[in-house]
Amino acid sequence: MTRKQKSGDPLFKIASLNRVIIFKYPNFKVEVSDAAAANFTNKDASLSDDRPVETALYIPNDEERPHEGGYAVYLRQKYAKKLLQRYVWISQNDMTDEMKRDFSFLQTIR
């Protein structure tokens, strides 16, 4: 999605999204059994259903001082779409072309 972008162009079309911090958060609940450790092609391998890594957006209250607090929205959490609408103004009902493009990008990296 970013191949067509020119160097220095913002990643997102929605200005508020260019002020967030995107991070991956490890989910340490994932465990691999000893029997499955050597061969992951076996469908019987006992892997956890949890995702090993989650993607989140950290929306700082003040982008110049992100360490002073803000909000985190995990892209797979319940009500993520409503939270994105609340904190970064991605409307779910009347999406502009820019919103559709940016939301599609977020769905791709989640």
C-alpha positions in Angstrom: 0.0 0.0 0.0 2.9 2.4 0.6 4.9 1.6 -2.6 3.2 4.4 -4.5 3.9 7.0 -1.8 6.6 9.6 -2.3 9.3 9.9 0.3 8.2 12.4 3.0 4.4 11.9 2.3 2.4 11.1 5.4 1.4 7.5 5.9 -2.3 8.2 6.4 -4.7 10.6 4.6 -6.5 11.4 7.9 -4.4 13.8 9.7 -5.3 12.5 13.2 -3.9 9.1 12.3 -0.5 10.6 11.6 -0.4 11.6 15.2 -0.8 8.1 16.7 1.9 5.6 17.6 1.3 2.1 16.1 2.8 -0.7 18.1 2.7 -4.5 18.2 2.0 -6.1 21.5 3.1 -9.7 22.3 0.4 -12.0 23.6 2.4 -14.3 25.9 -0.5 -16.8 26.3 0.5 -18.6 23.2 2.2 -21.9 24.0 3.5 -24.6 21.7 3.5 -28.2 22.9 6.8 -30.1 22.9 5.4 -32.6 20.4 4.6 -29.8 17.9 7.8 -27.9 18.3 9.7 -29.7 15.5 6.9 -29.9 12.9 4.4 -27.1 12.4 3.0 -28.7 9.1 1.1 -31.2 11.2 -2.5 -30.0 11.7 -2.6 -31.8 15.1 0.0 -29.4 16.5 -1.5 -28.0 19.7 -1.1 -24.2 19.2 -3.2 -21.7 21.2 -6.1 -20.0 19.4 -4.8 -16.7 20.7 -2.9 -14.4 18.3 0.8 -14.2 19.3 0.9 -10.4 18.5 -1.8 -7.8 18.6 -1.7 -4.4 16.8 -2.7 -1.3 18.7 -2.8 2.5 18.2 -1.7 4.7 21.0 -3.4 8.1 20.8 -1.5 10.5 23.1 -3.4 13.3 24.7 -0.6 15.6 23.7 1.5 14.4 20.7 4.4 16.5 21.9 4.3 14.6 25.2 3.1 11.1 24.5 4.5 9.8 27.8 1.9 11.9 29.7 -1.0 9.6 28.8 -3.5 8.9 26.1 -5.7 6.0 24.8 -4.8 2.7 23.3 -7.1 1.0 20.8 -6.3 -2.6 19.9 -7.4 -3.2 16.3 -9.0 -6.6 17.1 -10.7 -5.6 20.4 -14.5 -5.4 20.8 -15.8 -2.0 19.7 -12.5 -1.0 18.0 -14.4 0.6 15.2 -16.4 2.8 17.6 -13.2 3.7 19.5 -11.4 4.7 16.3 -14.4 6.9 15.4 -14.2 8.5 18.9 -10.5 9.1 19.0 -9.3 9.5 15.4 -12.5 10.4 13.7 -12.9 7.4 11.3 -16.7 7.4 10.8 -18.2 4.0 10.1 -21.4 5.3 8.5 -20.3 8.0 6.1 -16.7 7.1 5.2 -14.9 9.4 2.8 -12.5 7.8 0.3 -9.6 8.9 2.5 -11.2 7.1 5.5 -11.8 4.0 3.5 -8.2 3.9 2.4 -6.8 4.5 5.9 -9.2 2.0 7.5 -8.2 -0.6 4.9 -4.6 0.0 5.7 -5.3 -0.5 9.5 -7.2 -3.7 8.7 -4.2 -5.0 6.7 -1.7 -4.5 9.5 -3.9 -5.7 12.3 
